[in-house]
């Protein structure tokens, strides 16, 4: 791996992290971790679209957008923390709904992104 590959991932990851931070500022909801949920579902669509589209043929764009941006934008660690906190607060139904909806919709949106990229070819 070259320095330029690391630089692309670094820049993409930084941009993704900033966009995630902004989403958290605008998508706060008291009873459900909406920002992380939306970011992970949207990021799943985006990574599915990137990998299935012609963008994945360009390794630099793939590193910048899929590995970097999507890696910085989506966040499993925050998801894990929020689930843990919901369980600590004994909000069991909300925690289970969050887990289920996050997994099912993230996988579905990855497939949807993949489908949209392939349908436009």
Phi and psi in degrees as a GROMACS rama.xvg file:
@    title "Ramachandran Plot"
@    xaxis  label "Phi"
@    yaxis  label "Psi"
@TYPE xy
-92.6497  168.178  UNK-2
-60.6399  -38.4802  UNK-3
-64.2106  -33.7149  UNK-4
-63.4405  -45.1636  UNK-5
-63.3289  -38.3628  UNK-6
-64.6103  -41.527  UNK-7
-62.8443  -43.976  UNK-8
-65.1124  -41.0388  UNK-9
-61.4505  -48.6963  UNK-10
-65.1097  -47.0476  UNK-11
-61.2744  -43.9439  UNK-12
-62.8981  -40.2124  UNK-13
-63.4462  -44.7538  UNK-14
-63.9658  -43.4507  UNK-15
-61.1329  -40.4723  UNK-16
-65.1695  -39.762  UNK-17
-65.895  -42.635  UNK-18
-64.884  -38.3425  UNK-19
-62.5666  -43.24  UNK-20
-59.7308  -44.576  UNK-21
-64.0035  -40.2376  UNK-22
-60.1508  -40.777  UNK-23
-63.7549  -31.37  UNK-24
-71.7512  -32.6872  UNK-25
-100.823  -14.7299  UNK-26
-117.097  38.3365  UNK-27
-80.4274  140.623  UNK-28
-145.865  129.212  UNK-29
-62.4955  -38.7721  UNK-30
-102.667  0.0733163  UNK-31
-152.957  136.493  UNK-32
-73.9648  71.0016  UNK-33
-63.0018  -41.7283  UNK-34
-61.3422  -49.7272  UNK-35
-63.6307  -40.8559  UNK-36
-58.905  -51.4807  UNK-37
-63.9817  -44.1857  UNK-38
-60.3451  -44.0177  UNK-39
-68.3507  -38.2301  UNK-40
-69.7794  -46.6445  UNK-41
-63.5603  -42.4675  UNK-42
-62.7157  -34.8028  UNK-43
-65.3038  -43.0503  UNK-44
-59.9483  -47.2947  UNK-45
-62.52  -43.4905  UNK-46
-69.6361  -35.7685  UNK-47
-62.3986  -42.521  UNK-48
-65.9875  -43.7821  UNK-49
-61.3577  -49.3283  UNK-50
-66.7197  -34.994  UNK-51
-84.39  -18.6996  UNK-52
-86.1188  176.417  UNK-53
-67.6107  -13.8485  UNK-54
-60.4413  -30.7168  UNK-55
-71.1939  -13.0484  UNK-56
-75.335  -24.2957  UNK-57
-94.8874  105.28  UNK-58
-59.2116  -34.2534  UNK-59
-64.8573  -44.1435  UNK-60
-67.1559  -37.2229  UNK-61
-62.7291  -43.9984  UNK-62
-65.6268  -43.709  UNK-63
-65.0432  -49.0959  UNK-64
-89.7025  -49.9913  UNK-65
-76.4272  -56.5189  UNK-66
-72.1309  -48.6959  UNK-67
-76.3359  -69.4777  UNK-68
-60.4887  -52.5145  UNK-69
-65.2403  -35.4284  UNK-70
-64.4106  -38.3598  UNK-71
-80.0423  -30.5634  UNK-72
-76.6804  -46.848  UNK-73
-88.3139  160.415  UNK-74
-153.026  110.489  UNK-75
-81.1438  -31.4477  UNK-76
-66.249  -41.1502  UNK-77
-67.0602  -41.4543  UNK-78
-56.0247  -47.6261  UNK-79
-61.5917  -43.6849  UNK-80
-62.588  -44.7933  UNK-81
-64.5361  -39.6142  UNK-82
-62.7007  -46.5466  UNK-83
-57.5184  -44.6806  UNK-84
-65.5679  -37.9376  UNK-85
-62.4899  -41.3696  UNK-86
-65.3756  -40.739  UNK-87
-60.2838  -36.2508  UNK-88
-82.6015  3.76003  UNK-89
60.2189  31.5645  UNK-90
-95.1967  65.9029  UNK-91
-64.8098  -42.3916  UNK-92
-66.0809  -42.4173  UNK-93
-63.5718  -42.934  UNK-94
-61.7385  -46.7439  UNK-95
-66.9238  -39.8355  UNK-96
-62.4344  -42.4786  UNK-97
-62.2456  -45.1549  UNK-98
-61.2576  -51.9854  UNK-99
-61.5356  -51.9664  UNK-100
-63.0346  -40.0541  UNK-101
-62.4896  -47.8113  UNK-102
-66.7881  -50.4141  UNK-103
-64.6795  -48.2186  UNK-104
-70.868  -34.7185  UNK-105
-64.0416  -43.5645  UNK-106
-67.0237  -43.1509  UNK-107
-62.3568  -40.7222  UNK-108
-73.6985  -28.6754  UNK-109
-62.1108  -47.1861  UNK-110
-62.8614  -39.7118  UNK-111
-63.7787  -44.5141  UNK-112
-60.5504  -42.3922  UNK-113
-61.2357  -43.9311  UNK-114
-63.2518  -47.0882  UNK-115
-62.219  -39.5936  UNK-116
-65.4247  -40.8634  UNK-117
-74.4765  -29.8465  UNK-118
-74.994  -19.0257  UNK-119
-92.366  1.52063  UNK-120
